[in-house]
Amino acid sequence: MKLSLARIVLLAAGLTLAATAGRFAQAELAHLAAQKAAVASGEAAGDARQWRFAEVRALPSQLDQMLFCLNTQKTLAFARAPAARRQSLTRACLARADAILSRAPSRSVSHLVRADALLRLGDVAPSAAALERAQQTGAREGWMAVGRLRTALTLLATAVPPQLTPPARVRIERLARRDLALLAATPALGTQLAMLYFRNTRDQAWIAEVIETRPEADQRNFLRALQDFIAARARS
């Protein structure tokens, strides 16, 4: 595949994405409505203004808590909630991730939750360190690669010296490239990568540039996943 052809196909995909953005927004709102019960029960665990998580020991329950933190905080409902409520959930997620890591320091998903929470709270350097730890402990766990990549791209786009030192920035960009390569090389993760590309208009050019440096098989995986994703959204 010639790189110029890849650029043309990516541009065409971008135009199609713009045309289907309204349908995607409607689908996401429906998904948020389905999550409403879980969000409300989470708030009911504390008082009206504070979030708390149960101190569960079972691994599946801990994983559910960590996924709740990652998924809820990237929704429109969370973005539109009052600042105090958002910060309460973020701090609760950070505290729960710290508690899990105190007993299981190699739990990669908890390092990722920690990185995400610290970044939301403005603690850039600790967030970058937690993200690196998440990659070190879960480099082969492809299902977390998209979350790591999303956090890495946000760090690179928003952090400035001295928040993120030049060496740290180089490490985070290297991490982002590794996770993007993992996603592109794994057809089963193509939908996640396509969704990230669709939602993250700020970094679409960077993603396309990195994809164009990958082997032709990876480029085809990405383009096929993107086209399938667009087609599915157009039908919905």
Secondary structure as GFF3:
##gff-version 3
##sequence-region A 1 236
A	DSSP	alpha_helix	3	44	.	.	.	ID=ss1
A	DSSP	alpha_helix	59	72	.	.	.	ID=ss2
A	DSSP	alpha_helix	76	80	.	.	.	ID=ss3
A	DSSP	alpha_helix	83	103	.	.	.	ID=ss4
A	DSSP	alpha_helix	108	120	.	.	.	ID=ss5
A	DSSP	alpha_helix	124	138	.	.	.	ID=ss6
A	DSSP	three_ten_helix	142	144	.	.	.	ID=ss7
A	DSSP	alpha_helix	145	158	.	.	.	ID=ss8
A	DSSP	alpha_helix	166	185	.	.	.	ID=ss9
A	DSSP	three_ten_helix	187	189	.	.	.	ID=ss10
A	DSSP	alpha_helix	190	199	.	.	.	ID=ss11
A	DSSP	three_ten_helix	201	203	.	.	.	ID=ss12
A	DSSP	alpha_helix	204	211	.	.	.	ID=ss13
A	DSSP	alpha_helix	216	235	.	.	.	ID=ss14
###
